[in-house]
Amino acid sequence: MIDLHQLFARQPKSSKHYDVIVAGGGPAGIGAALASAMSGASTLILEGRSQFGGTATAGMWMNFNWIFRSNQEDSRGGIHQILVDRIRAFGPIASCPGRRDPVILNDGGNLDIHPEYLKKVLFDLFEEYEIDYSLYAPIVGVLKEGDLVTGVRVGSKEGETAYHASVVIDATGDGDAAYFAGCAMENSNPAAGWRAPITLLFALCNVDVDRFYAWYHKKPIVLQDREFPNLREAMAWADSQGYTVPIGFSVDRGTLPGVLNFNFSTTRDMFFDGTRSYDLTVVEKLGVLQATELVRLGRDFKIPGLENAGLMRTGGFAAVRETRRLIGEYIFTEKDLMEGTDFPDAIASKYGGRDPMGDDYPNTNIHQGALYPYRSLIPQKIDGLLVAGRCGSASFQGHYGGKSMGNMLAIGQAAGCAAALCAKDGVQPRELDYKLVQRRLMEMDVIL
Ligand SMILES: Cc1cc2nc3c(=O)[nH]c(=O)nc-3n(C[C@H](O)[C@H](O)[C@H](O)COP(=O)(O)OP(=O)(O)OC[C@H]3O[C@@H](n4cnc5c(N)ncnc54)[C@H](O)[C@@H]3O)c2cc1C
């Protein structure tokens, strides 16, 4: 029986002073909120959109890459293992091993998670660890006393509401809280003038998945009795025939029979800015066009497995790969990523590969287990704030490799531990002894 009082018990309280507020409920935010609460801090997580999970849920049946440390499914311990155990408890309807590429490590150590079960697990965990939470609660500003962030402002149907905390963790992906706080930031890769594509993911149903995979993996690829060396050239030809499809995509099988999730390049080489509302509006329009066009192409050209496919739905939002990044106490570099630097203040690690960038920059493996330093969570001047996930302090190249969800979860987890320790000891993040964070991570059985 539903207990209404219980349903509302974890509602955010503007009258309360929280130890930690987490802005953003993607992989980094989930890790931050859970680690903070598990470390004894009173914690509030605020998510601007309709679902916790960020790209992991809006993306639909996407691989949660590097939720393990390797293709052999070596545990990363900590919150990674908690999520894996909770998801797997629902059986094969909730997860399955995801795509794996033995050559390029972008796809590895992964679990393909049914987004609705991930949402269920997150609500359950927030309740269990007594985390206050709200969806539909975008951060539109921060509270500040001089250079100290003391809370956040949420803009919603009720108007603006202020929430107070000892430490705010910015896990918004776009670094909104840090931006509003006046932190130094960089957006995208200004030097190269290149921006990663933004993608509206979508799922097709009524797909003959095995026949589609056989077609998709075959080289040369055949379309309308013509042979093409790769998918890209096949799609370029389809485009010339009047079908508005992008030049590249990858597919995930998911847990439902006959359903395939498509990760299109959507805006490749078009350079949209994911911090601009109208750029995102255009991506939505383009993504819906491309998804419907692929269905039309599959039916008209009888692509094996897609002859009777239908568009099930597009993602919860246009998924953004990179935008603003903090310029923090340490900027994690390409060298750190590719060669692995032995940071004394290491609090997380990155596994996997780097997506291609334009035509000249192919997929590359990064240093497996590249360590990520505590200082990359800390703004240069602003106190009361930690920045985790894709908006953390890294160069464009440093961020763009190993940005998989498992790695962002790891960085968020460390930020949550650090924020809880700061609140408990009454110190600022820049004053905190990083060894305490490392010790707390060990207590949580985290394997870097
Ligand atoms: C198209 C695409 C495909 C990808 N494919 C994969 C893949 O297959 N496997 C993989 O592991 N990784 C993949 N990635 C990478 C991965 O999804 C991201 O790097 C990762 O999700 C970043 O985590 P994050 O928590 O830092 O940010 P996000 O996942 O972006 O989460 C940020 C969260 O903050 C919320 N938010 C934003 N602004 C505010 C605000 N002002 N107030 C409150 N909340 C806010 C957002 O709604 C969102 O929920 C992909 C990324 C994209 C874009």
Ligand as a Chemical Component Dictionary entry (heavy atoms), coordinates in Angstrom:
data_LIG
# 
_chem_comp.id                   LIG 
_chem_comp.type                 NON-POLYMER 
_chem_comp.pdbx_formal_charge   0 
_chem_comp.three_letter_code    LIG 
# 
loop_
_chem_comp_atom.comp_id 
_chem_comp_atom.atom_id 
_chem_comp_atom.alt_atom_id 
_chem_comp_atom.type_symbol 
_chem_comp_atom.charge 
_chem_comp_atom.model_Cartn_x 
_chem_comp_atom.model_Cartn_y 
_chem_comp_atom.model_Cartn_z 
_chem_comp_atom.pdbx_ordinal 
LIG C1  C1  C 0 25.743 10.607 -27.338 1  
LIG C2  C2  C 0 26.637 10.077 -26.270 2  
LIG C3  C3  C 0 26.951 8.746  -26.272 3  
LIG C4  C4  C 0 27.749 8.226  -25.260 4  
LIG N1  N1  N 0 27.986 6.892  -25.224 5  
LIG C5  C5  C 0 28.514 6.374  -24.105 6  
LIG C6  C6  C 0 28.511 4.961  -23.909 7  
LIG O1  O1  O 0 28.030 4.182  -24.748 8  
LIG N2  N2  N 0 29.024 4.506  -22.736 9  
LIG C7  C7  C 0 29.536 5.334  -21.775 10 
LIG O2  O2  O 0 29.954 4.848  -20.720 11 
LIG N3  N3  N 0 29.573 6.672  -21.958 12 
LIG C8  C8  C 0 29.053 7.196  -23.078 13 
LIG N4  N4  N 0 29.047 8.552  -23.255 14 
LIG C9  C9  C 0 29.789 9.423  -22.313 15 
LIG C10 C10 C 0 29.046 9.613  -21.019 16 
LIG O3  O3  O 0 27.651 9.461  -21.197 17 
LIG C11 C11 C 0 29.314 10.981 -20.394 18 
LIG O4  O4  O 0 30.675 11.327 -20.484 19 
LIG C12 C12 C 0 28.879 10.948 -18.937 20 
LIG O5  O5  O 0 27.490 10.688 -18.867 21 
LIG C13 C13 C 0 29.203 12.252 -18.228 22 
LIG O6  O6  O 0 28.718 12.127 -16.900 23 
LIG P1  P1  P 0 28.347 13.398 -16.039 24 
LIG O7  O7  O 0 27.599 12.908 -14.855 25 
LIG O8  O8  O 0 29.565 14.210 -15.833 26 
LIG O9  O9  O 0 27.384 14.268 -16.971 27 
LIG P2  P2  P 0 25.956 13.959 -17.579 28 
LIG O10 O10 O 0 25.754 12.529 -17.877 29 
LIG O11 O11 O 0 25.818 14.926 -18.701 30 
LIG O12 O12 O 0 24.954 14.336 -16.410 31 
LIG C14 C14 C 0 24.737 15.663 -15.996 32 
LIG C15 C15 C 0 23.388 15.716 -15.302 33 
LIG O13 O13 O 0 23.188 17.020 -14.766 34 
LIG C16 C16 C 0 21.907 17.486 -15.097 35 
LIG N5  N5  N 0 21.964 18.933 -15.158 36 
LIG C17 C17 C 0 22.521 19.703 -16.112 37 
LIG N6  N6  N 0 22.420 20.990 -15.809 38 
LIG C18 C18 C 0 21.785 21.052 -14.624 39 
LIG C19 C19 C 0 21.389 22.108 -13.776 40 
LIG N7  N7  N 0 21.629 23.387 -14.102 41 
LIG N8  N8  N 0 20.762 21.819 -12.628 42 
LIG C20 C20 C 0 20.507 20.536 -12.270 43 
LIG N9  N9  N 0 20.845 19.498 -13.047 44 
LIG C21 C21 C 0 21.496 19.749 -14.199 45 
LIG C22 C22 C 0 21.616 16.831 -16.430 46 
LIG O14 O14 O 0 20.212 16.787 -16.677 47 
LIG C23 C23 C 0 22.223 15.457 -16.247 48 
LIG O15 O15 O 0 21.325 14.546 -15.653 49 
LIG C24 C24 C 0 28.258 9.096  -24.269 50 
LIG C25 C25 C 0 27.951 10.452 -24.279 51 
LIG C26 C26 C 0 27.130 10.946 -25.253 52 
LIG C27 C27 C 0 26.751 12.384 -25.218 53 
# 
loop_
_chem_comp_bond.comp_id 
_chem_comp_bond.atom_id_1 
_chem_comp_bond.atom_id_2 
_chem_comp_bond.value_order 
_chem_comp_bond.pdbx_ordinal 
LIG C1  C2  SING 1  
LIG C2  C3  SING 2  
LIG C2  C26 DOUB 3  
LIG C3  C4  DOUB 4  
LIG C4  N1  SING 5  
LIG C4  C24 SING 6  
LIG N1  C5  DOUB 7  
LIG C5  C6  SING 8  
LIG C5  C8  SING 9  
LIG C6  O1  DOUB 10 
LIG C6  N2  SING 11 
LIG N2  C7  SING 12 
LIG C7  O2  DOUB 13 
LIG C7  N3  SING 14 
LIG N3  C8  DOUB 15 
LIG C8  N4  SING 16 
LIG N4  C9  SING 17 
LIG N4  C24 SING 18 
LIG C9  C10 SING 19 
LIG C10 O3  SING 20 
LIG C10 C11 SING 21 
LIG C11 O4  SING 22 
LIG C11 C12 SING 23 
LIG C12 O5  SING 24 
LIG C12 C13 SING 25 
LIG C13 O6  SING 26 
LIG O6  P1  SING 27 
LIG P1  O7  DOUB 28 
LIG P1  O8  SING 29 
LIG P1  O9  SING 30 
LIG O9  P2  SING 31 
LIG P2  O10 DOUB 32 
LIG P2  O11 SING 33 
LIG P2  O12 SING 34 
LIG O12 C14 SING 35 
LIG C14 C15 SING 36 
LIG C15 O13 SING 37 
LIG C15 C23 SING 38 
LIG O13 C16 SING 39 
LIG C16 N5  SING 40 
LIG C16 C22 SING 41 
LIG N5  C17 SING 42 
LIG N5  C21 SING 43 
LIG C17 N6  DOUB 44 
LIG N6  C18 SING 45 
LIG C18 C19 SING 46 
LIG C18 C21 DOUB 47 
LIG C19 N7  SING 48 
LIG C19 N8  DOUB 49 
LIG N8  C20 SING 50 
LIG C20 N9  DOUB 51 
LIG N9  C21 SING 52 
LIG C22 O14 SING 53 
LIG C22 C23 SING 54 
LIG C23 O15 SING 55 
LIG C24 C25 DOUB 56 
LIG C25 C26 SING 57 
LIG C26 C27 SING 58 
# 
